[in-house]
Amino acid sequence: MKKVRVTIIGGGTGLSVLARGLKQYPVEISAVVSVADDGGSTGIIRDQIDMPAPGDIRNVMSALSDMESKLESLFKYRFKKNEISGHSLGNLMLAAMYDMTGDFALAVEELSDILNVRGTVIPSTNISPKLAARMHDDSIIIGESYIPKVQQKISEVFLLPKDTIATPEAIEAIEEADVIVLGPGSLYTSIIPNLLPSGMREALIHSEGTKVYISNIMTQVGETIGYTATDHLTAINKHIGQNVFDYIVQNERNITSDISDYYKENGMTVVTSDKDQLDEMGVSILTRDDLVSVDKDGAVRHNNDVIAEIIYDIALTEISTLQYRLNKDQS
């Protein structure tokens, strides 16, 4: 029986968490990763070499590698001397491979082979774009790391240059996927940037794969304060051009009394599911009581094993559907 193809889309820590959980299952994973990050070591390398942001790519490669336990600490190691001070080894390895090949997507592919990455890691675009946001007052903020700092309502985000095109590998991963998963992660600076390169929106709209959004647990300062689950989906659909989702993985457990005061002090609240609105959008809610965990300090996290199990259950449904179609065609 052929493996179900699962394409995961995002950036930040959320995508690597999802990748880490999914690699335990017999699915074919493709990870489409945002390259618009401009902070820290990644930002310096972008400025000096003019290459797409390596940081999120590095994290997903580490999560999918068979050598993850050793590779993660090695990839994250930051030098403390002279010109390479502050740079992680993983970023430098990607920069070196890019310098050798002159093609970022190829650099990621070749380094993935060396590190025995279980799956395919794909940059959403092969150039070094800047992320820009149009705020509610029509002001424009340029730079992924600057957008949340102004703490204004975001109307839309876009890439500069505006004619940035998607990598052919990213388009193919979406077109051929049986299951497509967006999130979890920062809505406007990790998730939506992947949808902006030319060709991505059309691929998502026309793809026959089952589409799933993993909702954030908490609203985020500078991006989604006051947002419900429907608000998150509406923002994504606005940038795609139409509603494409079949499912949302959404926390429905009341955790407000368990979480740290830090969230309340910063205006962050638990993302509510507003089920009636989701029903109107034709989106089904998938949830479990153990979907999220709250540690002793009140910090909230997704349970990556549970998320992976939910996604794999969808994949199993796809296997049954594909087998039914095959049997029907042969009869």
SVG drawing of the C-alpha trace seen along z (x, -y; Angstrom):
<svg xmlns="http://www.w3.org/2000/svg" viewBox="-24 -55 61 60">
<polyline fill="none" stroke="black" stroke-width="0.4" points="0.0,0.0 1.4,-3.4 2.2,-5.9 -0.2,-8.9 1.5,-12.1 1.3,-14.8 2.4,-18.3 2.9,-20.6 3.2,-24.4 4.5,-26.9 7.5,-28.3 8.8,-29.1 8.8,-26.4 5.3,-25.2 6.3,-23.4 9.3,-21.6 7.0,-20.4 4.5,-19.0 7.3,-17.4 8.8,-15.8 5.5,-14.1 4.6,-13.1 7.9,-11.4 6.9,-8.5 4.2,-7.5 4.3,-5.8 3.5,-8.9 5.5,-10.7 6.2,-14.2 6.9,-17.3 7.5,-20.5 7.1,-23.9 8.8,-26.4 8.7,-30.2 11.9,-32.1 10.9,-35.6 12.5,-35.7 14.9,-38.6 15.9,-38.4 19.0,-37.2 21.6,-35.1 19.2,-34.5 18.8,-38.2 22.6,-38.8 23.2,-36.0 20.4,-37.2 22.0,-40.7 25.6,-39.4 24.9,-36.7 21.5,-37.7 20.0,-34.2 16.6,-33.1 16.2,-32.8 17.8,-29.6 16.6,-29.5 13.2,-27.8 14.5,-25.5 17.3,-24.4 14.8,-23.6 12.6,-21.5 15.6,-19.6 16.7,-18.8 13.3,-17.7 13.0,-15.3 16.6,-13.9 17.2,-10.4 20.0,-11.9 17.8,-14.5 19.0,-14.2 22.6,-14.9 21.9,-17.1 19.6,-19.5 22.3,-20.6 24.9,-20.7 22.7,-22.8 21.8,-25.2 25.4,-25.7 26.4,-29.3 29.9,-30.5 31.3,-33.1 34.4,-34.3 35.0,-37.1 33.0,-37.3 30.9,-34.2 29.9,-35.2 26.2,-34.6 25.7,-32.4 24.3,-28.9 26.2,-26.0 23.1,-25.0 22.7,-28.4 26.3,-28.4 26.1,-25.0 23.1,-26.1 24.9,-29.3 27.9,-27.3 25.9,-24.8 24.1,-27.8 27.4,-29.4 28.5,-26.2 25.4,-25.5 24.0,-29.0 20.5,-27.6 18.9,-27.6 16.3,-24.9 19.1,-22.7 21.3,-23.5 18.5,-22.4 18.0,-19.2 21.7,-18.3 22.2,-19.0 19.0,-17.0 20.6,-14.0 23.8,-14.4 21.9,-14.5 19.5,-11.7 16.4,-13.8 13.2,-11.7 11.0,-13.7 11.4,-16.6 12.1,-20.1 11.2,-22.8 11.6,-26.6 8.4,-28.4 10.5,-30.6 14.0,-30.5 14.9,-34.1 15.2,-36.4 12.0,-38.4 11.0,-40.9 7.6,-40.5 5.5,-43.7 2.2,-44.4 -0.5,-46.9 -1.9,-47.9 -5.5,-49.0 -4.5,-52.6 -3.0,-52.0 0.6,-52.4 3.1,-49.9 5.6,-48.1 8.5,-46.2 10.3,-43.4 9.0,-40.2 10.5,-40.9 9.2,-44.5 5.5,-43.8 4.4,-42.5 6.3,-45.3 4.0,-48.1 1.1,-46.2 -1.6,-47.4 -4.3,-45.5 -3.0,-43.9 -5.1,-44.2 -2.9,-42.1 0.7,-41.0 2.6,-40.8 6.1,-40.1 8.6,-42.5 9.2,-42.1 5.6,-41.5 6.4,-39.2 8.1,-36.7 7.4,-33.2 7.0,-29.9 9.6,-27.1 8.3,-24.5 8.9,-21.9 6.5,-23.7 3.8,-23.8 4.3,-20.1 4.2,-19.2 0.8,-20.9 -0.6,-19.5 0.3,-15.9 -0.6,-15.9 -3.3,-13.8 -3.4,-15.9 -2.2,-19.5 -1.7,-21.0 -1.1,-24.6 0.1,-25.6 0.5,-25.9 2.5,-29.1 2.3,-32.9 -0.5,-33.7 0.8,-36.7 4.6,-36.1 4.9,-32.3 1.8,-30.8 0.5,-33.3 4.0,-34.2 4.1,-30.8 0.9,-31.5 2.1,-34.7 4.6,-33.6 3.0,-33.4 1.5,-30.0 0.9,-29.0 -2.7,-30.2 -3.7,-28.6 -2.1,-25.3 -4.0,-25.3 -7.3,-26.2 -7.1,-23.5 -5.5,-20.8 -7.8,-17.8 -6.0,-17.1 -7.8,-17.3 -6.9,-20.7 -6.3,-21.1 -5.5,-24.2 -4.0,-23.7 -5.2,-26.6 -3.0,-28.4 -3.9,-27.9 -3.4,-31.5 -3.8,-34.8 -0.5,-36.5 0.7,-40.0 1.1,-42.2 -0.7,-39.8 -4.0,-38.2 -5.1,-39.8 -8.9,-39.2 -9.0,-36.7 -11.2,-33.6 -10.6,-30.5 -12.8,-31.8 -10.8,-35.0 -7.6,-33.0 -9.2,-31.1 -10.8,-34.2 -7.4,-35.9 -5.8,-32.9 -8.7,-32.6 -8.5,-36.3 -4.9,-35.9 -5.7,-32.7 -8.8,-34.2 -11.4,-31.6 -12.2,-29.2 -10.2,-26.0 -10.3,-24.2 -12.0,-20.9 -10.9,-20.7 -9.5,-22.8 -7.6,-21.2 -8.8,-23.3 -8.5,-23.3 -11.9,-23.2 -10.8,-22.5 -11.2,-25.4 -7.6,-26.1 -8.0,-29.8 -7.7,-29.1 -4.5,-27.1 -2.4,-29.4 0.2,-31.9 -0.7,-35.5 1.8,-36.5 -0.8,-35.9 -3.4,-38.0 -0.9,-40.8 -0.1,-40.9 -3.7,-40.8 -3.4,-37.2 -6.4,-35.0 -7.3,-31.4 -8.4,-31.1 -12.2,-30.3 -13.7,-27.9 -16.9,-29.8 -18.4,-26.6 -21.5,-28.1 -19.3,-30.3 -17.0,-27.4 -20.0,-25.3 -21.1,-28.0 -17.7,-27.9 -18.0,-24.2 -15.1,-23.5 -15.2,-20.5 -13.6,-20.7 -11.1,-18.1 -10.1,-18.1 -9.0,-16.0 -8.8,-16.8 -5.0,-16.1 -4.4,-18.3 -2.7,-20.9 -0.7,-20.8 -0.1,-23.5 3.2,-23.1 3.8,-23.9 4.6,-27.5 1.4,-28.0 3.0,-27.9 0.8,-26.5 2.0,-24.0 0.5,-21.8 1.0,-18.1 2.9,-17.2 2.2,-13.5 -1.5,-14.1 -1.5,-16.5 0.5,-13.9 -2.0,-11.2 -5.0,-13.4 -3.3,-14.1 -2.5,-10.4 -6.1,-9.5 -7.0,-11.9 -4.3,-10.1 -5.8,-6.7 -9.2,-8.0 -7.5,-9.1 -6.0,-5.6 -9.5,-4.1 -10.9,-6.6 -8.0,-6.0 -8.4,-2.3 -12.2,-2.5 -11.6,-4.7 -9.0,-2.2 -11.3,0.8 -14.2,-1.1 -12.1,-2.1 -11.0,1.5 -14.5,3.0"/>
</svg>
